[in-house]
Amino acid sequence: MKTYATLLVFFLTSTLFSQPNTDVFLFDLNTENATFHLSNFKNISDSGGYDNQPSFIDNATILYAGTRNGQTDIVQYNIKSGSKTWLSSTQGGEYSPLKIPNQNAVSAIRLNPDGKQRLYRYNLKNGTNAVILDTLVVGYHVWLDQNTLISSVLEADYLSLYQSDLKTHKNKKIIAHVGRSLQHIPNSKLISFNSKNANGSSEIKSLNPISGEIKTIAPTLLNMEDMCWLPDGSILMAKEDKLFKLNPKHTSEWMEVASLKSYGIKNLSRLAVSPDGKKLAIVAELNDQELAPKLENIQWIAGNWKGEAFGGQTEENWSEPSGGSMMATFKLIADGKVVFYEIEIIREVENTLVLQLKHFGNDLKGWEEKDQTIDFPLKEITENKVVFEGMTFEKTTTNEMNIYVDIRQENGSVETVKFNYKK
């Protein structure tokens, strides 16, 4: 996923993929009596990779772009049950999903393997999909009704605001140099967007889709553009690990209303609030806090893992920690035959961990000398990653992990080989 094609790569790299390991977090939100209180913190995506762009279908259902097996698809999350339903399985990647008004369908930006980017409709009843706009490279969008669309469209190296009538198939350009945040303004028929100025500043503006009138609402936070509206007409924006609020009816000054540092998240970006204003979805990154070099902190490696590498099938069986070590057996099978085996251990040594292994041929003859082992000293441990010098274990989900191994080539260069494993 990752000419027209050159501009497309620039656009996607700088927007969709600017946060490689984001998650979607959900909070209960209480704004009664002029308060702003968040509670009941939950990671609803909880997977490795890119999870982003949440939107509420209703007070109990969220859509977002989620990653599975290296593929970005549309996810529907049920708040009450905590269940997830994957709504797309195309060869392309889907982004920015939204419910289409008065239809049993959602829309999303699809980036196909050939580099073509278009806005698609996905039927929730039968799973079919079709292009909505075939002449515009839509980056972000919002629905006025089932036949009228406001979108940020890629033109050259910037985004322009367009209004599209799906009945007449007419597209009207409104203004150039806009941002990605398109929002309904509560209790009105207006749409807000971010207008980018030549000096680098940005302003939140309103668009009247009927008259075409544009008005300035307020300046954005410096260098920020992600925002959402609360039911009372206040605007929320995020910066670093903090949330700021502004009510344009009363002030033009942003006020800090919450710090989310204690939740262990950082680099807040996309925001979405439920229709009743009682749930807040936030996209952010988890803080990678370094953990103590103890086997208990890497216990998630234990299990029977299978994958593919070197043109064959691989299998690793890691034991639970016991006696100050974890032990594994590895084998590679190609063309129906074992190519080689490994015995691996991770053990506690002098307040750190070390990974050691020995190779064996398919006849169990050792590759290394009698007392020789290949050792990988520990560099760091975080919640989802164990980094040894030359080998890294990365947990992507509870039942999936990647192992990256540095392998020296005959010419002296080092190639990092990725092993993708599933339990």
N, C-alpha and C positions, 0 to 999 in steps of 0.2 A: 504494500500500500504506500507504500511510502514512495517559438513554437507555442504553443498552448501548453504542452507538457511541462516545459521549463517553468512557466508561470504557475502552473498547477502545483508542482512540487514545492515551489517557494511558498505558496499560499498555505498548503497543508502543513508544511514543516513549521511555519511560524505561528500557526493557529491551532489546528487540531492536535498536533503532536508536541506542543511545547511543554507538556507535563507528562512525561513517559510513564510514571507510576502513580496516577491519581486514583482516588476512590471516591465514592458517593456516600456521604454521611447524612444521617437524618437526626433531627432534634425535635422535641416538643417545644413550641414557642408560645410564650405568654406575654401579651402586650397590654393587658388590662390595667386600667388606672395609671396610664402613662409609664408603665414599667416595660422592661425588656429582659425577659428571663428565658434562658435555654436549659433544657433538661432532657433526660432519657436519651443520651448519646448512643448512636448505633452506626456501625459500618454496614451498609446494606449491600454494597457490591462485594467487598471482601475478597478480591482476587488480584493476582498480579497483573501488571500491564495497565492499559488505558481504560478507565471507567469514568464517564464524563457526561455532561449535558443533560441533567435531569429536568423533567417537566412533569407536572401533575395532570393526570387525566381527571381525577376527582379527589376528594379528601382522603381516599383510601388506596389510591393507586398511583404509582410513579413509573414513568418511562425514562430510560437512560441508555446511552451507548456503552455496552459492556464487552469485555474481551474474554474469549474462550478459545483455547488452542491456537493462539496467535491471530485470531479473527475477531473483528469488531462487529457485533450484531446488536439488534434492538432487544432490550430486556424490559419486561413488565414486572414490577415488584408490587406485591400485595402487602400493605402495611400491617394489616391485622394478623395475617397468618405468617408473614415473613417469607412467603414462597416466591420463586422467580419463574417466569415463563419466557423462553426465548422466542421472539416473534419473527425472526428472519434467519435464513441460512443460505444466502446467496454467495457467489464467489467473490463479490465485492464486499467492501466494508461500509457499514451504515453509521451515520452520525446525526446528532441533533433531532431525535425523534419527537414528534408532536402529534397529539390527537387531532384528527380532522373534524371540524364541527359538523354535527348531525350526520355523521357517517360512522359505520363500524370499521374504521380504517385509521391508520396512522401514516404520517409522511416522514421521510428521512432523507438526508443527503447520502447518496451512494457514490463511492469511489470504486470503479471497476478495475480489474487487473490491468486493462489496457490503458489506464490513466484517464478515462472519461468520467467526468463528475456531473451528476444530474440529480434533480429532486424526484423522488419516487413515492408512489402510493402503495401501501401494503394492506391488503384486505385481511381483516382479523377473522373472518368466517372461513374462508377457503385457502388462505395462505398465498394467493396470487399477488403479483406486483406489476406495476406499470409506471412508465415515465409520466410525470405531471407536466414538467416544462422541459422541452427538448432543445430550446434555443438559448437558454440562459444557464450560466455556470453559477448556480445558487450556492452560497456558502452558509447562510443562516436565514431563517424565515419565521414568520408568524402569520396566523390565519385571522382574517377579519370575519369571514364566513366561509362556507364550503366552496365558494366560487371566487373568492377574492383573497389575494396573497400579497403580503409585503415582505420583501426579501433584500438581503445584502448580497449583491452579485459581483463576482470577480471580473474586473476590467483592468487590463494591463497589470499593474502591481498594486492596485488599491480596490476597495469595495465601493460600490455605488448602490443607492437605495432605489428599488423598483417597486411599482405596484402592478400586479398582473390580474387580468380578468380572464378566468378560465373558460367562461362561456364564449366570449368573443375572440379569445386567443390573442388579446392585445396586451403588450407590456409597455408601461410608461416609466421612463427614467425620471426620478424626482430630484436627486442631488447626489453629487460625488463625494468621496472621501468620508465614509461613515464607518462605524464600528460593527461589532458582531452582536451586540446586545439589543434585541428588538423585543419590546414589551407592550402589553396592553396596559393603559393607564386606568386604574380603578374608577368605577362609576362614571365612565365616559366612553365615547366611541373613538378615542384618540389612541395613537400608537407613539411610544417613545423610542428614540434612537440616539446614538452617540455621533455627534458631528466632530470631525477632526480638523483642527485649524492648522494653518501653515507653520505657526510657531511651535507646534508640538502639543499644545493644550487641546482638551476635548470638552465639549459641552453636551449635556443632555437636552434634547429638543423634542417637541411634540409635533406630530403630523396629523392633520385632519384629512382623512382619506377622501372625503366627499368634496371639500373645497380646495384641498391642496395646500392650505395655510400651514406654515411652519412657525413655531414660537420657541424661544429659548426658555428652558426651565431652570437649569442650575449648572454650574461647572462640575465636572467629575472630580473624584480624588485624583491627585497627580499621578499620571502614568497608569491609571486603572480604567477599566471599562465595564467589567461585569457587575450587574446590578439586578435588583428586582423590586417590585412595588409591593408594599403592605396594603391591606384593605383600607386603612385609614388615610391613604394618600401619601405616606412616607416612603422614602427610597432607602434601600439598603445597598451598601457597597462593601467590598472586602479588600483588605490590604494586608499582606503578610499573614499574621495569625489573628488579625483583629477585624471586627465588624463596625461599620460606621453608619449612622442614620442621619437623614436630612428630610425635613418636611418643607417642601418649597412654598407652602402657604404661609409659613411663619418665619423661615430663615433661609439663608444661602450658605450657612456654615455647617460643615460636617461634624457630628459629635460621635465620639467613640462610645459604643454601647455594650461591647463584649470583647473579651480576649479569650481565645480558644487554645492558648498555649498549654493549659493544664490538661487538655484532652489529647495531647501528643500529636497534634496535626499542625501543618504549616502550609504556606503558599496557597491560601484560600483563593478560589476563583469563581466558578459559576455558582449562582444562587437561584433557588426557586422556592416559592412559598405556596402552600396549599390554598385552595379557594376560600376556606374559612379562616385562614391566617393562623392556624394552630400547629402547623408543621413547617419546618424549614429544612430544605435539602441543600447541602453545601458540598462542592467539589474541593478536595484538598489532598495534600500529600502527608503520609505518615512520617513522623520524625523517626529517623533510624538511630535509636539510642543503643549505644554499644553495651553488650551484656558481658557478664563475668565469664571467663573461660572455663565453664563447667559443662560436663556432659548433659546435665539436666536441661541446659539451655539449647541443646541441639537434638533433643530426643525425637523431634519430628522427622528426623532422617530415618528412623527405624521403620522397617516394613519390607515387603516384597515389591520391587520396582521393575517394570519392563519398558523397553523402548527400542529404538532403532539407531544404528550408527555404523560407520565403516561398511555400508552395504549389507548389513545383516541385522539380526535381532540381538539385543543385549538384555541382561537380567542381573540385578543386584539384590541381594538379601542382607539387610542390615538388622542386627540384633538390638534389643533394648539395652540401655546402659546397665552394666553389672561388673563388679570387681574392678572398677576404675577404667573400663574400656567399652567400646562398641566394636563389633566385628562384622565383616561382610565377606561374602563370596560373590564373585563376578564371573560371567562367561559371555563370550561372543559366539553366536552361531551364524554361519553363512553357508548357503547351498546345502543346508541340512546337516552340516557338520560343525563341531566345536572348533573354533580357531585358536582360542587360548582362554586361560582362566586367570583370575587374580584372587589373592587373599588380602584383605584390607583391614586395618584396625585404626581406630581413633582412641588415643589414651591420654590420660592426665599425667603430665610430667612437670614437676617443679612449677606449680601454679599456672600452667598453660596447657594447651592441647597440641598434639602432633598427630598427623595422619601418616601412616606407613603402609607400604604395600609391596608385594612380591608377585611376579608374573610366572605363569607355568604354561607350557605347551599343552596340546590336547592329550598328550601321553603323561602329563604331570611332571615332565622334566623342567626344572627351574631355569629361568632365563638369567637371574642374578646369581652371583657367587653365593656360597653357603651362608655367610653371615651378613650379606649385603641386603639392604632394603632401600627403597626409594622413599625419601622422607619429604613431607610438606609441612613446614612450620606454620602455626596459626598466625594470622594477621589481625582479624577482627571477627566478632560475632554480633549480629543484630537480630531482631525478632524473626526476620524471614531470610536471613543469609548467613552463611558461614564461609569466611574467606581464608583459605590456606594459600601459601605461596606456591602458585602453580595449579591450584584446583579450588573451585568455588561451588558450593551447594546453595541453590536458590529455591526457596519454597514459593510456588506461584499460587497453589490452592492446597487444601488439606490432602488431596489425593494426587497432586502433580508437583514435580520439581524439575529443575534444570541443573545439570552439572557441567561446568565449564573446565576443560582440562587443557593446559598448555603442553603442546607436543613439539619437541624439537625436530626440525626437518634435516635432511642430509646436507643441505647447503648452509646449515647453521642458523637459519631463521626459526622463529617459534610461531606455530599456528595454534590458535585456540579453537578446540573442537567442542561443540555443544551436544550434550546428551539430554534428550527430553524423556523423562520417565513418568509413568503413571502407575499407581497401585492397582 
